[in-house]
């Protein structure tokens, strides 16, 4: 019997909060092995502003180093990289650098790409609010084109009128209907990998 798909799920700028654990449990309930590294080492934020302060305090390079350290022992399995907002940005960076990556599942966030980024038909699914102040249309259109040029197979799901972190029930951004639609599509996506 093949081993279950392994997913590494990165938290948003708010840190490793209950919504991230709940998302991991949802994925585990569907039969996947899920790892949720704590890139903030136990710290969490109550507001997006506080989260940005934490992110900046730790620094992007250190966050990526911590993420790579968490993913490296698992990468031989062919990971599905996933993340929420900031965590999506981190997941994207790691997936594009891992030739064994099986997929990339992004909730609420993307990252810039290196000009020479190249993957071999990496399946990518993005779930994003429409509009989203952190992921404006011009940015997303350019991102989509660059991901395609890099060799990714990208599908984008937009959620009209939802808040930025619409899958987190503990935030004002939460949109139950959009969250359920996103999770149905996400679980179908991972099942096909």
C-alpha positions in Angstrom: 0.0 0.0 0.0 1.5 3.4 -1.0 2.2 5.8 1.9 -0.2 8.7 2.3 0.4 12.0 0.7 2.5 14.2 3.0 1.5 17.9 3.3 3.5 20.6 5.0 1.2 23.5 6.0 2.6 26.9 6.9 0.7 29.4 9.0 -0.1 33.1 8.2 1.5 36.2 9.7 -0.8 35.6 12.7 1.3 32.6 13.7 0.3 29.0 14.5 -3.3 29.6 15.7 -6.2 27.2 16.2 -7.5 27.7 12.6 -4.2 26.3 11.2 -4.5 23.2 13.5 -8.1 22.8 12.4 -7.1 22.9 8.8 -4.4 20.3 9.5 -7.0 18.1 11.2 -9.4 18.5 8.2 -6.6 17.3 5.9 -5.7 14.4 8.3 -9.3 13.4 8.3 -9.1 13.1 4.5 -6.2 10.6 5.0 -3.2 12.8 4.6 -0.1 13.1 6.8 0.2 16.8 7.8 3.0 18.7 9.4 2.5 22.2 10.7 5.8 23.9 11.6 5.7 26.8 14.0 7.8 29.4 12.3 7.2 31.9 15.1 8.3 29.5 17.8 5.2 29.8 20.0 4.4 33.4 19.4 1.1 34.5 17.8 -0.5 37.8 16.9 -4.1 39.1 17.5 -4.0 41.6 14.6 -2.5 41.5 11.2 -0.4 44.6 12.2 1.0 42.6 15.2 1.6 39.7 12.8 3.6 41.9 10.4 5.7 43.2 13.3 6.5 39.6 14.3 7.3 38.6 10.7 9.6 41.6 10.3 11.3 41.0 13.7 12.2 37.4 12.7 13.0 38.4 9.1 12.1 36.8 5.8 15.5 34.9 5.5 15.1 33.4 8.9 11.5 32.4 8.3 12.6 30.7 5.1 15.5 29.0 6.9 13.1 27.7 9.6 10.6 26.5 6.9 13.4 24.7 4.9 14.6 23.1 8.2 11.1 21.7 8.8 10.6 20.5 5.2 14.0 19.0 4.5 13.6 15.7 6.4 10.2 15.1 4.6 11.1 16.2 1.1 12.2 12.8 -0.2 8.5 11.7 0.1 7.4 14.3 -2.5 5.7 16.9 -0.4 2.6 18.9 -1.1 3.4 22.4 0.1 0.6 24.5 1.5 0.1 27.7 3.4 -2.1 30.6 4.4 -1.2 34.1 3.3 2.4 34.6 4.4 2.6 30.8 4.7 1.5 30.5 1.1 4.3 32.8 0.1 6.8 30.5 2.0 5.2 27.3 0.6 5.6 28.7 -2.9 9.3 29.5 -2.4 10.0 26.0 -1.1 7.9 24.2 -3.7 9.6 25.9 -6.6 13.0 24.9 -5.1 12.1 21.2 -4.5 12.2 19.1 -7.6 10.3 16.3 -5.8 7.3 18.6 -4.8 4.0 17.0 -5.7 1.9 20.1 -5.5 1.4 23.6 -4.1 -1.8 24.6 -2.4 -2.1 28.3 -1.6 -4.7 30.0 0.5 -4.7 33.8 0.5 -1.1 34.4 -0.6 1.5 34.1 -3.3 5.1 35.2 -3.7 7.3 36.7 -6.3 9.2 34.3 -8.6 12.8 34.4 -9.6 13.2 35.1 -13.3 14.8 31.6 -13.8 12.2 29.7 -11.8 11.4 26.4 -13.5 9.3 23.4 -12.4 8.1 20.3 -14.3 4.3 20.7 -14.6 3.9 21.4 -10.8 0.1 21.4 -10.0 -0.8 24.7 -8.2 -4.1 25.7 -6.7 -4.7 29.2 -5.3 -7.7 30.4 -3.3 -8.0 34.2 -3.0 -10.5 36.8 -2.0 -11.8 39.1 -4.8 -10.7 41.8 -4.4 -7.9 41.2 -1.9 -5.8 44.1 -0.7 -2.7 41.9 -0.3 -3.1 40.2 -3.7 -4.3 42.9 -6.2 -5.6 41.9 -9.6 -2.6 43.2 -11.5 -0.2 41.3 -9.2 -2.3 38.1 -9.5 -2.4 38.3 -13.3 1.4 38.8 -13.5 1.9 36.0 -11.0 -0.3 33.6 -13.0 1.6 34.3 -16.2 5.0 33.9 -14.5 4.0 30.7 -12.9 2.8 29.4 -16.2 6.1 30.4 -17.9 7.9 28.6 -15.0 6.1 25.4 -16.0 3.4 25.2 -13.2 -0.1 24.1 -14.0 -2.1 26.8 -12.1 -5.8 27.0 -11.2 -7.1 30.1 -9.4 -10.3 30.2 -7.4 -11.5 33.7 -6.5 -14.1 34.5 -3.8 -16.1 37.6 -4.5 -16.6 39.8 -1.4 -14.7 37.5 1.0 -12.1 38.9 3.4 -8.4 38.2 3.0 -8.1 35.3 5.4 -11.7 34.1 4.8 -11.0 30.5 5.9 -10.1 31.5 9.5 -13.3 31.3 11.7 -11.6 33.3 14.4 -11.1 36.4 12.3 -13.4 39.1 11.0 -12.4 38.1 7.4 -14.2 34.7 7.8 -16.7 33.8 5.2 -18.3 30.4 5.9 -19.6 29.8 2.4 -16.4 30.8 0.7 -14.4 28.8 3.2 -16.4 25.6 2.5 -16.1 26.1 -1.3 -12.4 26.6 -1.0 -12.0 23.5 1.2 -14.1 21.3 -1.2 -11.9 22.4 -4.1 -8.7 22.0 -2.1 -9.5 18.5 -1.0 -10.3 17.5 -4.5 -7.1 19.0 -5.7 -4.9 17.1 -3.2 -6.8 13.9 -3.9 -5.7 14.1 -7.6 -2.0 14.5 -6.8 
